[in-house]
Amino acid sequence: MTTNYENLRKIVTGDITVKYICGNEIRRVSINQTPTHDELCLMIHRLFAHKISNVENIILRYTDEGKDL
């Protein structure tokens, strides 16, 4: 198994793009620092306020390089 150091660098430096999916709507946001769970939820709520009534209704999922959820 090889390590993808480019992805590791992006995570460590915070140079990442986050893809958000809500229903059939997709948004991508570039961020320059690694966000906390609460910051991610707040970003999602701001992007999809018309679809999400409460931050408590947000479920975060992560897909790795191997496409595992």
Secondary structure, DSSP 8 states (H G I E B T S, - for coil): ----HHHHHHHHHT-EEEEEEETTEEEEEEESS---HHHHHHHHHHHTTTT-S-GGG-------TT---
